[in-house]
Amino acid sequence: MKIKSTGEKAWDMFFVVLCLIVSAICIIPMLNLLAKSLSGTDFLVRNEVYLLPKGLNFNAYSTVLKDPKYIRAFVWTVSLTVICTVLSLSMTTLCAFPLIFEKLRGRKAINIFITITMFFNAGTIPNYLLMQKLNLLSNPLVLILPGVLSVYNMIIMRSFFYGIPDSLRESAEIDGATFFEILYKIYVPLSKPVMATLALFYAVGRWNGYSDALMYMREEKYYPLQLLLYNIINNINSVEVATQEGFSAPGLSESLKAAIVMFSTIPILCIYPFLQKYFISGVTLGAVKE
């Protein structure tokens, strides 16, 4: 067993301290929000709540769970996230797989064309006009179709496919397997790490997305949870909600906002432990070979 030198131990200690600092930066704001959502209004008004709740109560969560508007937005966001994740993974796989075939005509041109879209964007106004011409404004499909494929994620998937031995594909072709049989019987089963990683990327992106709904969606019943949260925090609907629910006092309104943030954050956080083991292998395997 190799004995580490003093310099190596110092570097290890430095990285441990750095990781602890970064972890604290991520965790402390969440603990503060959780404490505010569970604290009494008097303590919130006096700004006495930091990391631990004071005057423990669950009134804010009770209000959120009893309001059909929040529940409807939550159910719609979950459905939207599942639909977008499944479609995006399918599109990413179908786009990445053909690009690993050297005999594909125009493969280099296709790769260049796809990569260019990562660096050039028409902009907000042309995108809005395009959605208008396609009659997608205030249509639920506007939250699904425009972001159904990420070029960055497709490149990760393609690089992972490059790492799978060509001999597997060639032997399947000799046995008479079709294009789709090779994809779904060989490549997809061997790509669970990258599939899980990209599924999380797509799911988190859709779950946290609100800008597309803010620009293109006018019907409130199709508002995702994050847009509802955005409206409340930016005082678009907070006064009305606070008055209707009896949350007119500043402390109560602050508690409600914190509860809604936790309500919209906890579900997606629960997915991480199940997919964490795939992160490193899913992102790095095949990333060197091009």
TAZINOR-V434593 format. One record per helix or strand of 3 or more residues. SS is the DSSP state (a for helix, b for strand). FROM is the first residue (numbers start at 1). LEN is the number of residues. If there is no record, write none. Layout:
SS/FROM/LEN ; SS/FROM/LEN
//
This chain:
a/6/32 ; a/41/5 ; a/59/8 ; a/68/31 ; a/107/10 ; a/124/10 ; a/140/4 ; a/151/12 ; a/166/9 ; a/179/12 ; a/192/17 ; a/211/6 ; a/220/3 ; a/225/9 ; a/238/7 ; a/250/35
//
